[in-house]
Amino acid sequence: MGLQFVTEPDQSGHVIATARLCLTEDRSRLVPDTDPDARWLFCTPGAPISRANAERYGLLAEAESEAEAKQAQQPANKARGRTANK
């Protein structure tokens, strides 16, 4: 889902949506607006989402896991060490 963390000085804890997200008919989960199960508009791109709602719908865990995955994917150091000069 498209989310980014707010990095403003107030540390409000809100996340910003980067995609249109909709609720399902029973309002139990969020889906993209192109999903056939989408019924109720939840937010548009640029809209702040409270931390409580982000945790409720599992958005915060996705955003944190994406950030952790990017940090974990460090490229291997392929530089060769110096060889002995004989």
PDB file of N, CA, C and O in Angstrom:
ATOM      1  N   MET A   1       0.860  -1.165   0.000  1.00  0.00           N
ATOM      2  CA  MET A   1       0.000   0.000   0.000  1.00  0.00           C
ATOM      3  C   MET A   1       0.902   1.221   0.000  1.00  0.00           C
ATOM      4  O   MET A   1       2.039   1.094   0.455  1.00  0.00           O
ATOM      5  N   GLY A   2       0.519   2.328  -0.444  1.00  0.00           N
ATOM      6  CA  GLY A   2       1.417   3.457  -0.515  1.00  0.00           C
ATOM      7  C   GLY A   2       1.403   4.312   0.728  1.00  0.00           C
ATOM      8  O   GLY A   2       0.453   5.062   0.951  1.00  0.00           O
ATOM      9  N   LEU A   3       2.433   4.216   1.541  1.00  0.00           N
ATOM     10  CA  LEU A   3       2.546   5.035   2.742  1.00  0.00           C
ATOM     11  C   LEU A   3       3.948   5.587   2.869  1.00  0.00           C
ATOM     12  O   LEU A   3       4.916   5.003   2.382  1.00  0.00           O
ATOM     13  N   GLN A   4       4.034   6.714   3.527  1.00  0.00           N
ATOM     14  CA  GLN A   4       5.337   7.249   3.896  1.00  0.00           C
ATOM     15  C   GLN A   4       5.200   7.878   5.266  1.00  0.00           C
ATOM     16  O   GLN A   4       4.134   8.391   5.608  1.00  0.00           O
ATOM     17  N   PHE A   5       6.267   7.846   6.060  1.00  0.00           N
ATOM     18  CA  PHE A   5       6.222   8.423   7.386  1.00  0.00           C
ATOM     19  C   PHE A   5       6.379   9.930   7.326  1.00  0.00           C
ATOM     20  O   PHE A   5       7.086  10.454   6.466  1.00  0.00           O
ATOM     21  N   VAL A   6       5.719  10.626   8.239  1.00  0.00           N
ATOM     22  CA  VAL A   6       5.849  12.067   8.344  1.00  0.00           C
ATOM     23  C   VAL A   6       7.119  12.355   9.133  1.00  0.00           C
ATOM     24  O   VAL A   6       7.324  11.790  10.207  1.00  0.00           O
ATOM     25  N   THR A   7       7.960  13.217   8.617  1.00  0.00           N
ATOM     26  CA  THR A   7       9.213  13.521   9.300  1.00  0.00           C
ATOM     27  C   THR A   7       9.244  14.979   9.752  1.00  0.00           C
ATOM     28  O   THR A   7      10.311  15.592   9.789  1.00  0.00           O
ATOM     29  N   GLU A   8       8.109  15.528  10.088  1.00  0.00           N
ATOM     30  CA  GLU A   8       8.037  16.907  10.551  1.00  0.00           C
ATOM     31  C   GLU A   8       8.474  16.987  12.008  1.00  0.00           C
ATOM     32  O   GLU A   8       8.430  15.983  12.719  1.00  0.00           O
ATOM     33  N   PRO A   9       8.890  18.156  12.458  1.00  0.00           N
ATOM     34  CA  PRO A   9       9.385  18.299  13.831  1.00  0.00           C
ATOM     35  C   PRO A   9       8.363  17.972  14.911  1.00  0.00           C
ATOM     36  O   PRO A   9       8.756  17.618  16.023  1.00  0.00           O
ATOM     37  N   ASP A  10       7.075  18.077  14.631  1.00  0.00           N
ATOM     38  CA  ASP A  10       6.090  17.851  15.682  1.00  0.00           C
ATOM     39  C   ASP A  10       5.948  16.379  16.076  1.00  0.00           C
ATOM     40  O   ASP A  10       5.357  16.073  17.112  1.00  0.00           O
ATOM     41  N   GLN A  11       6.481  15.471  15.263  1.00  0.00           N
ATOM     42  CA  GLN A  11       6.430  14.035  15.558  1.00  0.00           C
ATOM     43  C   GLN A  11       4.998  13.592  15.886  1.00  0.00           C
ATOM     44  O   GLN A  11       4.756  12.941  16.903  1.00  0.00           O
ATOM     45  N   SER A  12       4.078  13.946  15.031  1.00  0.00           N
ATOM     46  CA  SER A  12       2.664  13.652  15.272  1.00  0.00           C
ATOM     47  C   SER A  12       2.337  12.171  15.185  1.00  0.00           C
ATOM     48  O   SER A  12       1.322  11.734  15.727  1.00  0.00           O
ATOM     49  N   GLY A  13       3.172  11.393  14.516  1.00  0.00           N
ATOM     50  CA  GLY A  13       2.912   9.967  14.412  1.00  0.00           C
ATOM     51  C   GLY A  13       1.970   9.613  13.282  1.00  0.00           C
ATOM     52  O   GLY A  13       1.594   8.449  13.145  1.00  0.00           O
ATOM     53  N   HIS A  14       1.578  10.575  12.472  1.00  0.00           N
ATOM     54  CA  HIS A  14       0.720  10.289  11.328  1.00  0.00           C
ATOM     55  C   HIS A  14       1.549   9.718  10.190  1.00  0.00           C
ATOM     56  O   HIS A  14       2.752   9.960  10.096  1.00  0.00           O
ATOM     57  N   VAL A  15       0.895   8.967   9.338  1.00  0.00           N
ATOM     58  CA  VAL A  15       1.493   8.523   8.082  1.00  0.00           C
ATOM     59  C   VAL A  15       0.721   9.183   6.955  1.00  0.00           C
ATOM     60  O   VAL A  15      -0.446   9.540   7.114  1.00  0.00           O
ATOM     61  N   ILE A  16       1.379   9.342   5.815  1.00  0.00           N
ATOM     62  CA  ILE A  16       0.760   9.994   4.665  1.00  0.00           C
ATOM     63  C   ILE A  16       0.489   8.943   3.594  1.00  0.00           C
ATOM     64  O   ILE A  16       1.384   8.185   3.219  1.00  0.00           O
ATOM     65  N   ALA A  17      -0.722   8.902   3.113  1.00  0.00           N
ATOM     66  CA  ALA A  17      -1.092   7.958   2.059  1.00  0.00           C
ATOM     67  C   ALA A  17      -0.522   8.439   0.733  1.00  0.00           C
ATOM     68  O   ALA A  17      -0.554   9.634   0.439  1.00  0.00           O
ATOM     69  N   THR A  18      -0.002   7.518  -0.068  1.00  0.00           N
ATOM     70  CA  THR A  18       0.482   7.855  -1.403  1.00  0.00           C
ATOM     71  C   THR A  18      -0.380   7.207  -2.477  1.00  0.00           C
ATOM     72  O   THR A  18      -0.034   7.240  -3.658  1.00  0.00           O
ATOM     73  N   ALA A  19      -1.507   6.615  -2.070  1.00  0.00           N
ATOM     74  CA  ALA A  19      -2.429   5.990  -3.018  1.00  0.00           C
ATOM     75  C   ALA A  19      -3.841   6.115  -2.469  1.00  0.00           C
ATOM     76  O   ALA A  19      -4.042   6.349  -1.277  1.00  0.00           O
ATOM     77  N   ARG A  20      -4.818   5.954  -3.358  1.00  0.00           N
ATOM     78  CA  ARG A  20      -6.215   5.943  -2.909  1.00  0.00           C
ATOM     79  C   ARG A  20      -6.497   4.594  -2.251  1.00  0.00           C
ATOM     80  O   ARG A  20      -6.296   3.546  -2.864  1.00  0.00           O
ATOM     81  N   LEU A  21      -6.956   4.624  -1.021  1.00  0.00           N
ATOM     82  CA  LEU A  21      -7.260   3.402  -0.286  1.00  0.00           C
ATOM     83  C   LEU A  21      -8.740   3.385   0.057  1.00  0.00           C
ATOM     84  O   LEU A  21      -9.321   4.410   0.411  1.00  0.00           O
ATOM     85  N   CYS A  22      -9.338   2.210  -0.053  1.00  0.00           N
ATOM     86  CA  CYS A  22     -10.760   2.046   0.222  1.00  0.00           C
ATOM     87  C   CYS A  22     -10.972   0.942   1.245  1.00  0.00           C
ATOM     88  O   CYS A  22     -10.146   0.043   1.398  1.00  0.00           O
ATOM     89  N   LEU A  23     -12.100   1.032   1.941  1.00  0.00           N
ATOM     90  CA  LEU A  23     -12.507  -0.012   2.875  1.00  0.00           C
ATOM     91  C   LEU A  23     -13.357  -1.038   2.141  1.00  0.00           C
ATOM     92  O   LEU A  23     -14.010  -0.720   1.147  1.00  0.00           O
ATOM     93  N   THR A  24     -13.346  -2.262   2.633  1.00  0.00           N
ATOM     94  CA  THR A  24     -14.220  -3.297   2.080  1.00  0.00           C
ATOM     95  C   THR A  24     -15.638  -3.085   2.601  1.00  0.00           C
ATOM     96  O   THR A  24     -15.869  -2.203   3.429  1.00  0.00           O
ATOM     97  N   GLU A  25     -16.572  -3.873   2.129  1.00  0.00           N
ATOM     98  CA  GLU A  25     -17.979  -3.733   2.514  1.00  0.00           C
ATOM     99  C   GLU A  25     -18.172  -3.827   4.023  1.00  0.00           C
ATOM    100  O   GLU A  25     -18.942  -3.059   4.599  1.00  0.00           O
ATOM    101  N   ASP A  26     -17.476  -4.766   4.669  1.00  0.00           N
ATOM    102  CA  ASP A  26     -17.621  -4.921   6.119  1.00  0.00           C
ATOM    103  C   ASP A  26     -16.689  -3.995   6.900  1.00  0.00           C
ATOM    104  O   ASP A  26     -16.657  -4.042   8.130  1.00  0.00           O
ATOM    105  N   ARG A  27     -15.943  -3.165   6.204  1.00  0.00           N
ATOM    106  CA  ARG A  27     -15.023  -2.182   6.779  1.00  0.00           C
ATOM    107  C   ARG A  27     -13.957  -2.807   7.679  1.00  0.00           C
ATOM    108  O   ARG A  27     -13.543  -2.207   8.670  1.00  0.00           O
ATOM    109  N   SER A  28     -13.521  -4.004   7.329  1.00  0.00           N
ATOM    110  CA  SER A  28     -12.537  -4.699   8.146  1.00  0.00           C
ATOM    111  C   SER A  28     -11.116  -4.558   7.610  1.00  0.00           C
ATOM    112  O   SER A  28     -10.159  -4.766   8.356  1.00  0.00           O
ATOM    113  N   ARG A  29     -10.955  -4.205   6.322  1.00  0.00           N
ATOM    114  CA  ARG A  29      -9.603  -4.075   5.783  1.00  0.00           C
ATOM    115  C   ARG A  29      -9.570  -3.018   4.695  1.00  0.00           C
ATOM    116  O   ARG A  29     -10.587  -2.661   4.101  1.00  0.00           O
ATOM    117  N   LEU A  30      -8.347  -2.526   4.457  1.00  0.00           N
ATOM    118  CA  LEU A  30      -8.119  -1.530   3.411  1.00  0.00           C
ATOM    119  C   LEU A  30      -7.576  -2.207   2.161  1.00  0.00           C
ATOM    120  O   LEU A  30      -6.742  -3.109   2.237  1.00  0.00           O
ATOM    121  N   VAL A  31      -8.059  -1.761   1.020  1.00  0.00           N
ATOM    122  CA  VAL A  31      -7.611  -2.285  -0.262  1.00  0.00           C
ATOM    123  C   VAL A  31      -7.391  -1.104  -1.210  1.00  0.00           C
ATOM    124  O   VAL A  31      -7.934  -0.024  -0.977  1.00  0.00           O
ATOM    125  N   PRO A  32      -6.605  -1.288  -2.274  1.00  0.00           N
ATOM    126  CA  PRO A  32      -6.462  -0.218  -3.273  1.00  0.00           C
ATOM    127  C   PRO A  32      -7.802   0.058  -3.943  1.00  0.00           C
ATOM    128  O   PRO A  32      -8.677  -0.808  -3.967  1.00  0.00           O
ATOM    129  N   ASP A  33      -7.963   1.248  -4.480  1.00  0.00           N
ATOM    130  CA  ASP A  33      -9.248   1.609  -5.085  1.00  0.00           C
ATOM    131  C   ASP A  33      -9.572   0.790  -6.321  1.00  0.00           C
ATOM    132  O   ASP A  33     -10.725   0.783  -6.753  1.00  0.00           O
ATOM    133  N   THR A  34      -8.604   0.100  -6.906  1.00  0.00           N
ATOM    134  CA  THR A  34      -8.848  -0.732  -8.087  1.00  0.00           C
ATOM    135  C   THR A  34      -9.294  -2.150  -7.732  1.00  0.00           C
ATOM    136  O   THR A  34      -9.663  -2.923  -8.616  1.00  0.00           O
ATOM    137  N   ASP A  35      -9.262  -2.493  -6.453  1.00  0.00           N
ATOM    138  CA  ASP A  35      -9.654  -3.833  -6.003  1.00  0.00           C
ATOM    139  C   ASP A  35     -11.165  -4.002  -6.147  1.00  0.00           C
ATOM    140  O   ASP A  35     -11.911  -3.068  -5.851  1.00  0.00           O
ATOM    141  N   PRO A  36     -11.635  -5.168  -6.592  1.00  0.00           N
ATOM    142  CA  PRO A  36     -13.078  -5.393  -6.739  1.00  0.00           C
ATOM    143  C   PRO A  36     -13.836  -5.338  -5.406  1.00  0.00           C
ATOM    144  O   PRO A  36     -15.042  -5.091  -5.399  1.00  0.00           O
ATOM    145  N   ASP A  37     -13.153  -5.560  -4.287  1.00  0.00           N
ATOM    146  CA  ASP A  37     -13.811  -5.516  -2.980  1.00  0.00           C
ATOM    147  C   ASP A  37     -13.927  -4.103  -2.416  1.00  0.00           C
ATOM    148  O   ASP A  37     -14.552  -3.924  -1.371  1.00  0.00           O
ATOM    149  N   ALA A  38     -13.350  -3.096  -3.065  1.00  0.00           N
ATOM    150  CA  ALA A  38     -13.376  -1.718  -2.560  1.00  0.00           C
ATOM    151  C   ALA A  38     -14.796  -1.164  -2.595  1.00  0.00           C
ATOM    152  O   ALA A  38     -15.464  -1.204  -3.628  1.00  0.00           O
ATOM    153  N   ARG A  39     -15.253  -0.644  -1.445  1.00  0.00           N
ATOM    154  CA  ARG A  39     -16.605  -0.085  -1.366  1.00  0.00           C
ATOM    155  C   ARG A  39     -16.640   1.345  -0.855  1.00  0.00           C
ATOM    156  O   ARG A  39     -17.393   2.157  -1.393  1.00  0.00           O
ATOM    157  N   TRP A  40     -15.858   1.685   0.160  1.00  0.00           N
ATOM    158  CA  TRP A  40     -15.922   2.990   0.801  1.00  0.00           C
ATOM    159  C   TRP A  40     -14.549   3.662   0.730  1.00  0.00           C
ATOM    160  O   TRP A  40     -13.546   3.067   1.124  1.00  0.00           O
ATOM    161  N   LEU A  41     -14.503   4.886   0.234  1.00  0.00           N
ATOM    162  CA  LEU A  41     -13.247   5.617   0.147  1.00  0.00           C
ATOM    163  C   LEU A  41     -12.734   5.938   1.542  1.00  0.00           C
ATOM    164  O   LEU A  41     -13.463   6.509   2.354  1.00  0.00           O
ATOM    165  N   PHE A  42     -11.494   5.580   1.827  1.00  0.00           N
ATOM    166  CA  PHE A  42     -10.886   5.833   3.129  1.00  0.00           C
ATOM    167  C   PHE A  42      -9.979   7.054   3.078  1.00  0.00           C
ATOM    168  O   PHE A  42     -10.049   7.910   3.959  1.00  0.00           O
ATOM    169  N   CYS A  43      -9.121   7.150   2.050  1.00  0.00           N
ATOM    170  CA  CYS A  43      -8.232   8.304   1.938  1.00  0.00           C
ATOM    171  C   CYS A  43      -7.764   8.468   0.499  1.00  0.00           C
ATOM    172  O   CYS A  43      -7.850   7.552  -0.318  1.00  0.00           O
ATOM    173  N   THR A  44      -7.270   9.658   0.224  1.00  0.00           N
ATOM    174  CA  THR A  44      -6.705   9.985  -1.083  1.00  0.00           C
ATOM    175  C   THR A  44      -5.212  10.259  -0.904  1.00  0.00           C
ATOM    176  O   THR A  44      -4.755  10.424   0.227  1.00  0.00           O
ATOM    177  N   PRO A  45      -4.450  10.312  -1.985  1.00  0.00           N
ATOM    178  CA  PRO A  45      -3.013  10.591  -1.849  1.00  0.00           C
ATOM    179  C   PRO A  45      -2.766  11.929  -1.149  1.00  0.00           C
ATOM    180  O   PRO A  45      -3.394  12.937  -1.472  1.00  0.00           O
ATOM    181  N   GLY A  46      -1.848  11.923  -0.194  1.00  0.00           N
ATOM    182  CA  GLY A  46      -1.513  13.126   0.556  1.00  0.00           C
ATOM    183  C   GLY A  46      -2.294  13.294   1.840  1.00  0.00           C
ATOM    184  O   GLY A  46      -2.002  14.202   2.619  1.00  0.00           O
ATOM    185  N   ALA A  47      -3.271  12.453   2.082  1.00  0.00           N
ATOM    186  CA  ALA A  47      -4.087  12.569   3.296  1.00  0.00           C
ATOM    187  C   ALA A  47      -3.358  11.949   4.491  1.00  0.00           C
ATOM    188  O   ALA A  47      -2.783  10.867   4.370  1.00  0.00           O
ATOM    189  N   PRO A  48      -3.379  12.630   5.651  1.00  0.00           N
ATOM    190  CA  PRO A  48      -2.749  12.037   6.840  1.00  0.00           C
ATOM    191  C   PRO A  48      -3.646  10.951   7.433  1.00  0.00           C
ATOM    192  O   PRO A  48      -4.869  11.087   7.469  1.00  0.00           O
ATOM    193  N   ILE A  49      -3.022   9.886   7.891  1.00  0.00           N
ATOM    194  CA  ILE A  49      -3.737   8.789   8.543  1.00  0.00           C
ATOM    195  C   ILE A  49      -3.188   8.680   9.956  1.00  0.00           C
ATOM    196  O   ILE A  49      -1.974   8.615  10.151  1.00  0.00           O
ATOM    197  N   SER A  50      -4.075   8.662  10.939  1.00  0.00           N
ATOM    198  CA  SER A  50      -3.623   8.593  12.326  1.00  0.00           C
ATOM    199  C   SER A  50      -2.904   7.277  12.596  1.00  0.00           C
ATOM    200  O   SER A  50      -3.138   6.274  11.921  1.00  0.00           O
ATOM    201  N   ARG A  51      -2.031   7.300  13.589  1.00  0.00           N
ATOM    202  CA  ARG A  51      -1.272   6.096  13.944  1.00  0.00           C
ATOM    203  C   ARG A  51      -2.223   4.982  14.379  1.00  0.00           C
ATOM    204  O   ARG A  51      -1.975   3.813  14.083  1.00  0.00           O
ATOM    205  N   ALA A  52      -3.307   5.327  15.078  1.00  0.00           N
ATOM    206  CA  ALA A  52      -4.273   4.325  15.528  1.00  0.00           C
ATOM    207  C   ALA A  52      -4.908   3.602  14.341  1.00  0.00           C
ATOM    208  O   ALA A  52      -5.024   2.377  14.350  1.00  0.00           O
ATOM    209  N   ASN A  53      -5.321   4.358  13.322  1.00  0.00           N
ATOM    210  CA  ASN A  53      -5.916   3.734  12.138  1.00  0.00           C
ATOM    211  C   ASN A  53      -4.884   2.948  11.346  1.00  0.00           C
ATOM    212  O   ASN A  53      -5.199   1.892  10.796  1.00  0.00           O
ATOM    213  N   ALA A  54      -3.661   3.447  11.282  1.00  0.00           N
ATOM    214  CA  ALA A  54      -2.600   2.728  10.564  1.00  0.00           C
ATOM    215  C   ALA A  54      -2.335   1.382  11.225  1.00  0.00           C
ATOM    216  O   ALA A  54      -2.144   0.382  10.534  1.00  0.00           O
ATOM    217  N   GLU A  55      -2.321   1.344  12.552  1.00  0.00           N
ATOM    218  CA  GLU A  55      -2.122   0.082  13.264  1.00  0.00           C
ATOM    219  C   GLU A  55      -3.347  -0.818  13.130  1.00  0.00           C
ATOM    220  O   GLU A  55      -3.213  -2.032  12.982  1.00  0.00           O
ATOM    221  N   ARG A  56      -4.524  -0.234  13.180  1.00  0.00           N
ATOM    222  CA  ARG A  56      -5.774  -0.990  13.092  1.00  0.00           C
ATOM    223  C   ARG A  56      -5.888  -1.772  11.789  1.00  0.00           C
ATOM    224  O   ARG A  56      -6.332  -2.920  11.779  1.00  0.00           O
ATOM    225  N   TYR A  57      -5.481  -1.136  10.684  1.00  0.00           N
ATOM    226  CA  TYR A  57      -5.611  -1.773   9.377  1.00  0.00           C
ATOM    227  C   TYR A  57      -4.320  -2.427   8.907  1.00  0.00           C
ATOM    228  O   TYR A  57      -4.255  -2.906   7.776  1.00  0.00           O
ATOM    229  N   GLY A  58      -3.293  -2.457   9.750  1.00  0.00           N
ATOM    230  CA  GLY A  58      -2.062  -3.140   9.414  1.00  0.00           C
ATOM    231  C   GLY A  58      -1.155  -2.383   8.463  1.00  0.00           C
ATOM    232  O   GLY A  58      -0.248  -2.978   7.880  1.00  0.00           O
ATOM    233  N   LEU A  59      -1.373  -1.099   8.293  1.00  0.00           N
ATOM    234  CA  LEU A  59      -0.549  -0.313   7.381  1.00  0.00           C
ATOM    235  C   LEU A  59       0.811   0.001   7.968  1.00  0.00           C
ATOM    236  O   LEU A  59       1.804   0.068   7.242  1.00  0.00           O
ATOM    237  N   LEU A  60       0.864   0.190   9.248  1.00  0.00           N
ATOM    238  CA  LEU A  60       2.114   0.563   9.896  1.00  0.00           C
ATOM    239  C   LEU A  60       3.118  -0.574   9.827  1.00  0.00           C
ATOM    240  O   LEU A  60       4.306  -0.337   9.611  1.00  0.00           O
ATOM    241  N   ALA A  61       2.665  -1.785  10.005  1.00  0.00           N
ATOM    242  CA  ALA A  61       3.563  -2.938   9.936  1.00  0.00           C
ATOM    243  C   ALA A  61       4.151  -3.070   8.532  1.00  0.00           C
ATOM    244  O   ALA A  61       5.323  -3.415   8.386  1.00  0.00           O
ATOM    245  N   GLU A  62       3.354  -2.800   7.500  1.00  0.00           N
ATOM    246  CA  GLU A  62       3.843  -2.887   6.126  1.00  0.00           C
ATOM    247  C   GLU A  62       4.895  -1.828   5.854  1.00  0.00           C
ATOM    248  O   GLU A  62       5.919  -2.112   5.233  1.00  0.00           O
ATOM    249  N   ALA A  63       4.653  -0.620   6.311  1.00  0.00           N
ATOM    250  CA  ALA A  63       5.602   0.462   6.075  1.00  0.00           C
ATOM    251  C   ALA A  63       6.910   0.210   6.810  1.00  0.00           C
ATOM    252  O   ALA A  63       7.984   0.473   6.268  1.00  0.00           O
ATOM    253  N   GLU A  64       6.834  -0.296   8.036  1.00  0.00           N
ATOM    254  CA  GLU A  64       8.035  -0.583   8.813  1.00  0.00           C
ATOM    255  C   GLU A  64       8.807  -1.748   8.202  1.00  0.00           C
ATOM    256  O   GLU A  64      10.037  -1.719   8.161  1.00  0.00           O
ATOM    257  N   SER A  65       8.098  -2.775   7.726  1.00  0.00           N
ATOM    258  CA  SER A  65       8.794  -3.926   7.146  1.00  0.00           C
ATOM    259  C   SER A  65       9.477  -3.549   5.832  1.00  0.00           C
ATOM    260  O   SER A  65      10.544  -4.078   5.522  1.00  0.00           O
ATOM    261  N   GLU A  66       8.880  -2.641   5.056  1.00  0.00           N
ATOM    262  CA  GLU A  66       9.512  -2.181   3.825  1.00  0.00           C
ATOM    263  C   GLU A  66      10.786  -1.402   4.140  1.00  0.00           C
ATOM    264  O   GLU A  66      11.794  -1.551   3.448  1.00  0.00           O
ATOM    265  N   ALA A  67      10.743  -0.573   5.180  1.00  0.00           N
ATOM    266  CA  ALA A  67      11.921   0.204   5.562  1.00  0.00           C
ATOM    267  C   ALA A  67      13.028  -0.719   6.063  1.00  0.00           C
ATOM    268  O   ALA A  67      14.199  -0.510   5.746  1.00  0.00           O
ATOM    269  N   GLU A  68      12.666  -1.738   6.844  1.00  0.00           N
ATOM    270  CA  GLU A  68      13.654  -2.687   7.335  1.00  0.00           C
ATOM    271  C   GLU A  68      14.253  -3.491   6.190  1.00  0.00           C
ATOM    272  O   GLU A  68      15.450  -3.776   6.204  1.00  0.00           O
ATOM    273  N   ALA A  69      13.451  -3.863   5.202  1.00  0.00           N
ATOM    274  CA  ALA A  69      13.939  -4.635   4.063  1.00  0.00           C
ATOM    275  C   ALA A  69      14.941  -3.827   3.247  1.00  0.00           C
ATOM    276  O   ALA A  69      15.930  -4.377   2.763  1.00  0.00           O
ATOM    277  N   LYS A  70      14.694  -2.530   3.090  1.00  0.00           N
ATOM    278  CA  LYS A  70      15.622  -1.683   2.346  1.00  0.00           C
ATOM    279  C   LYS A  70      16.946  -1.570   3.077  1.00  0.00           C
ATOM    280  O   LYS A  70      18.005  -1.572   2.448  1.00  0.00           O
ATOM    281  N   GLN A  71      16.899  -1.471   4.415  1.00  0.00           N
ATOM    282  CA  GLN A  71      18.126  -1.370   5.189  1.00  0.00           C
ATOM    283  C   GLN A  71      18.894  -2.687   5.167  1.00  0.00           C
ATOM    284  O   GLN A  71      20.125  -2.677   5.183  1.00  0.00           O
ATOM    285  N   ALA A  72      18.204  -3.803   5.131  1.00  0.00           N
ATOM    286  CA  ALA A  72      18.841  -5.115   5.180  1.00  0.00           C
ATOM    287  C   ALA A  72      19.529  -5.459   3.864  1.00  0.00           C
ATOM    288  O   ALA A  72      20.436  -6.291   3.859  1.00  0.00           O
ATOM    289  N   GLN A  73      19.139  -4.862   2.767  1.00  0.00           N
ATOM    290  CA  GLN A  73      19.685  -5.191   1.456  1.00  0.00           C
ATOM    291  C   GLN A  73      20.915  -4.351   1.132  1.00  0.00           C
ATOM    292  O   GLN A  73      20.907  -3.592   0.163  1.00  0.00           O
ATOM    293  N   GLN A  74      21.959  -4.476   1.922  1.00  0.00           N
ATOM    294  CA  GLN A  74      23.211  -3.784   1.661  1.00  0.00           C
ATOM    295  C   GLN A  74      23.982  -4.575   0.609  1.00  0.00           C
ATOM    296  O   GLN A  74      24.078  -5.798   0.712  1.00  0.00           O
ATOM    297  N   PRO A  75      24.532  -3.905  -0.395  1.00  0.00           N
ATOM    298  CA  PRO A  75      25.287  -4.625  -1.423  1.00  0.00           C
ATOM    299  C   PRO A  75      26.567  -5.216  -0.843  1.00  0.00           C
ATOM    300  O   PRO A  75      27.177  -4.646   0.063  1.00  0.00           O
ATOM    301  N   ALA A  76      26.958  -6.354  -1.375  1.00  0.00           N
ATOM    302  CA  ALA A  76      28.173  -7.014  -0.914  1.00  0.00           C
ATOM    303  C   ALA A  76      29.395  -6.228  -1.372  1.00  0.00           C
ATOM    304  O   ALA A  76      29.389  -5.635  -2.451  1.00  0.00           O
ATOM    305  N   ASN A  77      30.434  -6.225  -0.559  1.00  0.00           N
ATOM    306  CA  ASN A  77      31.671  -5.552  -0.902  1.00  0.00           C
ATOM    307  C   ASN A  77      32.473  -6.474  -1.819  1.00  0.00           C
ATOM    308  O   ASN A  77      33.005  -7.489  -1.371  1.00  0.00           O
ATOM    309  N   LYS A  78      32.558  -6.124  -3.089  1.00  0.00           N
ATOM    310  CA  LYS A  78      33.218  -6.982  -4.066  1.00  0.00           C
ATOM    311  C   LYS A  78      34.652  -6.547  -4.362  1.00  0.00           C
ATOM    312  O   LYS A  78      35.289  -7.075  -5.273  1.00  0.00           O
ATOM    313  N   ALA A  79      35.148  -5.602  -3.607  1.00  0.00           N
ATOM    314  CA  ALA A  79      36.510  -5.134  -3.829  1.00  0.00           C
ATOM    315  C   ALA A  79      37.499  -6.221  -3.412  1.00  0.00           C
ATOM    316  O   ALA A  79      37.350  -6.850  -2.364  1.00  0.00           O
ATOM    317  N   ARG A  80      38.494  -6.422  -4.241  1.00  0.00           N
ATOM    318  CA  ARG A  80      39.508  -7.432  -3.932  1.00  0.00           C
ATOM    319  C   ARG A  80      40.544  -6.826  -2.993  1.00  0.00           C
ATOM    320  O   ARG A  80      40.889  -5.649  -3.100  1.00  0.00           O
ATOM    321  N   GLY A  81      41.023  -7.639  -2.090  1.00  0.00           N
ATOM    322  CA  GLY A  81      42.081  -7.196  -1.188  1.00  0.00           C
ATOM    323  C   GLY A  81      43.416  -7.153  -1.920  1.00  0.00           C
ATOM    324  O   GLY A  81      43.553  -7.709  -3.010  1.00  0.00           O
ATOM    325  N   ARG A  82      44.382  -6.501  -1.323  1.00  0.00           N
ATOM    326  CA  ARG A  82      45.716  -6.425  -1.929  1.00  0.00           C
ATOM    327  C   ARG A  82      46.396  -7.789  -1.874  1.00  0.00           C
ATOM    328  O   ARG A  82      46.319  -8.499  -0.871  1.00  0.00           O
ATOM    329  N   THR A  83      47.039  -8.129  -2.935  1.00  0.00           N
ATOM    330  CA  THR A  83      47.791  -9.392  -2.976  1.00  0.00           C
ATOM    331  C   THR A  83      49.238  -9.119  -2.593  1.00  0.00           C
ATOM    332  O   THR A  83      49.703  -7.981  -2.665  1.00  0.00           O
ATOM    333  N   ALA A  84      49.930 -10.140  -2.197  1.00  0.00           N
ATOM    334  CA  ALA A  84      51.335  -9.993  -1.799  1.00  0.00           C
ATOM    335  C   ALA A  84      52.197  -9.657  -3.012  1.00  0.00           C
ATOM    336  O   ALA A  84      52.035 -10.260  -4.072  1.00  0.00           O
ATOM    337  N   ASN A  85      53.095  -8.716  -2.866  1.00  0.00           N
ATOM    338  CA  ASN A  85      54.000  -8.313  -3.927  1.00  0.00           C
ATOM    339  C   ASN A  85      55.283  -9.139  -3.810  1.00  0.00           C
ATOM    340  O   ASN A  85      56.108  -8.898  -2.928  1.00  0.00           O
ATOM    341  N   LYS A  86      55.437 -10.094  -4.687  1.00  0.00           N
ATOM    342  CA  LYS A  86      56.600 -10.995  -4.597  1.00  0.00           C
ATOM    343  C   LYS A  86      57.656 -10.662  -5.573  1.00  0.00           C
ATOM    344  O   LYS A  86      58.690 -11.329  -5.616  1.00  0.00           O
TER     345      LYS A  86
END
